[in-house]
Amino acid sequence: MYLPPQFHSNEPAHARALMREHPLASLVSTDDDGFPFVTHLPLHVQERGDALVLLGHCARPNPHWRYLQARREALVTFMGPQAYLSPSVYPDLARVPTWNYLAVHCRVHARLIEQPAAKDALLKQLIGDHEPPYAQQWRGLGEAFAHKMLAGIVAFELEVVELQCKLKLNQHRHESHAAMHAQYLQGSHDAQALAKWMERLGMVPESASKPEV
């Protein structure tokens, strides 16, 4: 993606936080005609030493797994919070609006997982991310039911071989930061999340986010 230096984060913790906080990813491959094919799916982020692996699955009728089998290289994107930015945050009028957002792009190599036990373990990772108590219900559904459900999906590991993290937060426009932070704190859920990221990046003093008493 287009990545100006002022928006490029080289801090691995930023990318991993975004991927875990916003797990619904876009998996992009090419189909048999060479046209991009996209599946939107939640992914579990797993650290293996210095390596980063994304775990997920798709329905067996979804042809995406066949494309991964034929062409192992793919792209995974994660979109974090995003919000409009009004030019009213600047002290002068000769400004234009923009849109701020946080995003991670991963170049990956795919490996399919077909063994039922391995697929079950992968599903438990996703359950652990989103609803840990469901693991007990899943186990209680019985082996026959579980086997049937597992047969209906194809699981995969996506090893990250290249990662880009873009934090577009007007970092290069210091004169806007205080008003931008105040505006985002009063905005939508996404806007408030961007305000928190401004604090995380040290763009505003911590006191700016605390109400006066």
Secondary structure as a PSIPRED ss2 file (coil, helix, strand):
# PSIPRED VFORMAT (PSIPRED V4.0)

   1 M C   1.000  0.000  0.000
   2 Y C   1.000  0.000  0.000
   3 L C   1.000  0.000  0.000
   4 P C   1.000  0.000  0.000
   5 P H   0.000  1.000  0.000
   6 Q H   0.000  1.000  0.000
   7 F H   0.000  1.000  0.000
   8 H E   0.000  0.000  1.000
   9 S C   1.000  0.000  0.000
  10 N C   1.000  0.000  0.000
  11 E C   1.000  0.000  0.000
  12 P H   0.000  1.000  0.000
  13 A H   0.000  1.000  0.000
  14 H H   0.000  1.000  0.000
  15 A H   0.000  1.000  0.000
  16 R H   0.000  1.000  0.000
  17 A H   0.000  1.000  0.000
  18 L H   0.000  1.000  0.000
  19 M H   0.000  1.000  0.000
  20 R H   0.000  1.000  0.000
  21 E H   0.000  1.000  0.000
  22 H C   1.000  0.000  0.000
  23 P C   1.000  0.000  0.000
  24 L E   0.000  0.000  1.000
  25 A E   0.000  0.000  1.000
  26 S E   0.000  0.000  1.000
  27 L E   0.000  0.000  1.000
  28 V E   0.000  0.000  1.000
  29 S E   0.000  0.000  1.000
  30 T E   0.000  0.000  1.000
  31 D C   1.000  0.000  0.000
  32 D C   1.000  0.000  0.000
  33 D C   1.000  0.000  0.000
  34 G C   1.000  0.000  0.000
  35 F C   1.000  0.000  0.000
  36 P E   0.000  0.000  1.000
  37 F E   0.000  0.000  1.000
  38 V E   0.000  0.000  1.000
  39 T E   0.000  0.000  1.000
  40 H E   0.000  0.000  1.000
  41 L E   0.000  0.000  1.000
  42 P E   0.000  0.000  1.000
  43 L C   1.000  0.000  0.000
  44 H E   0.000  0.000  1.000
  45 V E   0.000  0.000  1.000
  46 Q E   0.000  0.000  1.000
  47 E E   0.000  0.000  1.000
  48 R E   0.000  0.000  1.000
  49 G C   1.000  0.000  0.000
  50 D C   1.000  0.000  0.000
  51 A E   0.000  0.000  1.000
  52 L E   0.000  0.000  1.000
  53 V E   0.000  0.000  1.000
  54 L E   0.000  0.000  1.000
  55 L E   0.000  0.000  1.000
  56 G E   0.000  0.000  1.000
  57 H E   0.000  0.000  1.000
  58 C E   0.000  0.000  1.000
  59 A E   0.000  0.000  1.000
  60 R C   1.000  0.000  0.000
  61 P C   1.000  0.000  0.000
  62 N C   1.000  0.000  0.000
  63 P C   1.000  0.000  0.000
  64 H H   0.000  1.000  0.000
  65 W H   0.000  1.000  0.000
  66 R H   0.000  1.000  0.000
  67 Y H   0.000  1.000  0.000
  68 L H   0.000  1.000  0.000
  69 Q H   0.000  1.000  0.000
  70 A H   0.000  1.000  0.000
  71 R C   1.000  0.000  0.000
  72 R C   1.000  0.000  0.000
  73 E E   0.000  0.000  1.000
  74 A E   0.000  0.000  1.000
  75 L E   0.000  0.000  1.000
  76 V E   0.000  0.000  1.000
  77 T E   0.000  0.000  1.000
  78 F E   0.000  0.000  1.000
  79 M E   0.000  0.000  1.000
  80 G E   0.000  0.000  1.000
  81 P E   0.000  0.000  1.000
  82 Q E   0.000  0.000  1.000
  83 A E   0.000  0.000  1.000
  84 Y E   0.000  0.000  1.000
  85 L E   0.000  0.000  1.000
  86 S C   1.000  0.000  0.000
  87 P H   0.000  1.000  0.000
  88 S H   0.000  1.000  0.000
  89 V H   0.000  1.000  0.000
  90 Y C   1.000  0.000  0.000
  91 P C   1.000  0.000  0.000
  92 D C   1.000  0.000  0.000
  93 L C   1.000  0.000  0.000
  94 A C   1.000  0.000  0.000
  95 R C   1.000  0.000  0.000
  96 V C   1.000  0.000  0.000
  97 P C   1.000  0.000  0.000
  98 T E   0.000  0.000  1.000
  99 W E   0.000  0.000  1.000
 100 N E   0.000  0.000  1.000
 101 Y E   0.000  0.000  1.000
 102 L E   0.000  0.000  1.000
 103 A E   0.000  0.000  1.000
 104 V E   0.000  0.000  1.000
 105 H E   0.000  0.000  1.000
 106 C E   0.000  0.000  1.000
 107 R E   0.000  0.000  1.000
 108 V E   0.000  0.000  1.000
 109 H E   0.000  0.000  1.000
 110 A E   0.000  0.000  1.000
 111 R E   0.000  0.000  1.000
 112 L E   0.000  0.000  1.000
 113 I E   0.000  0.000  1.000
 114 E C   1.000  0.000  0.000
 115 Q C   1.000  0.000  0.000
 116 P H   0.000  1.000  0.000
 117 A H   0.000  1.000  0.000
 118 A H   0.000  1.000  0.000
 119 K H   0.000  1.000  0.000
 120 D H   0.000  1.000  0.000
 121 A H   0.000  1.000  0.000
 122 L H   0.000  1.000  0.000
 123 L H   0.000  1.000  0.000
 124 K H   0.000  1.000  0.000
 125 Q H   0.000  1.000  0.000
 126 L H   0.000  1.000  0.000
 127 I H   0.000  1.000  0.000
 128 G H   0.000  1.000  0.000
 129 D H   0.000  1.000  0.000
 130 H H   0.000  1.000  0.000
 131 E C   1.000  0.000  0.000
 132 P C   1.000  0.000  0.000
 133 P C   1.000  0.000  0.000
 134 Y H   0.000  1.000  0.000
 135 A H   0.000  1.000  0.000
 136 Q H   0.000  1.000  0.000
 137 Q H   0.000  1.000  0.000
 138 W H   0.000  1.000  0.000
 139 R H   0.000  1.000  0.000
 140 G H   0.000  1.000  0.000
 141 L C   1.000  0.000  0.000
 142 G C   1.000  0.000  0.000
 143 E H   0.000  1.000  0.000
 144 A H   0.000  1.000  0.000
 145 F H   0.000  1.000  0.000
 146 A H   0.000  1.000  0.000
 147 H H   0.000  1.000  0.000
 148 K H   0.000  1.000  0.000
 149 M H   0.000  1.000  0.000
 150 L H   0.000  1.000  0.000
 151 A H   0.000  1.000  0.000
 152 G C   1.000  0.000  0.000
 153 I E   0.000  0.000  1.000
 154 V E   0.000  0.000  1.000
 155 A E   0.000  0.000  1.000
 156 F E   0.000  0.000  1.000
 157 E E   0.000  0.000  1.000
 158 L E   0.000  0.000  1.000
 159 E E   0.000  0.000  1.000
 160 V E   0.000  0.000  1.000
 161 V E   0.000  0.000  1.000
 162 E E   0.000  0.000  1.000
 163 L E   0.000  0.000  1.000
 164 Q E   0.000  0.000  1.000
 165 C E   0.000  0.000  1.000
 166 K E   0.000  0.000  1.000
 167 L E   0.000  0.000  1.000
 168 K E   0.000  0.000  1.000
 169 L C   1.000  0.000  0.000
 170 N C   1.000  0.000  0.000
 171 Q C   1.000  0.000  0.000
 172 H C   1.000  0.000  0.000
 173 R C   1.000  0.000  0.000
 174 H H   0.000  1.000  0.000
 175 E H   0.000  1.000  0.000
 176 S H   0.000  1.000  0.000
 177 H H   0.000  1.000  0.000
 178 A H   0.000  1.000  0.000
 179 A H   0.000  1.000  0.000
 180 M H   0.000  1.000  0.000
 181 H H   0.000  1.000  0.000
 182 A H   0.000  1.000  0.000
 183 Q H   0.000  1.000  0.000
 184 Y H   0.000  1.000  0.000
 185 L H   0.000  1.000  0.000
 186 Q C   1.000  0.000  0.000
 187 G C   1.000  0.000  0.000
 188 S C   1.000  0.000  0.000
 189 H H   0.000  1.000  0.000
 190 D H   0.000  1.000  0.000
 191 A H   0.000  1.000  0.000
 192 Q H   0.000  1.000  0.000
 193 A H   0.000  1.000  0.000
 194 L H   0.000  1.000  0.000
 195 A H   0.000  1.000  0.000
 196 K H   0.000  1.000  0.000
 197 W H   0.000  1.000  0.000
 198 M H   0.000  1.000  0.000
 199 E H   0.000  1.000  0.000
 200 R H   0.000  1.000  0.000
 201 L C   1.000  0.000  0.000
 202 G C   1.000  0.000  0.000
 203 M C   1.000  0.000  0.000
 204 V C   1.000  0.000  0.000
 205 P C   1.000  0.000  0.000
 206 E H   0.000  1.000  0.000
 207 S H   0.000  1.000  0.000
 208 A H   0.000  1.000  0.000
 209 S H   0.000  1.000  0.000
 210 K C   1.000  0.000  0.000
 211 P C   1.000  0.000  0.000
 212 E C   1.000  0.000  0.000
 213 V C   1.000  0.000  0.000
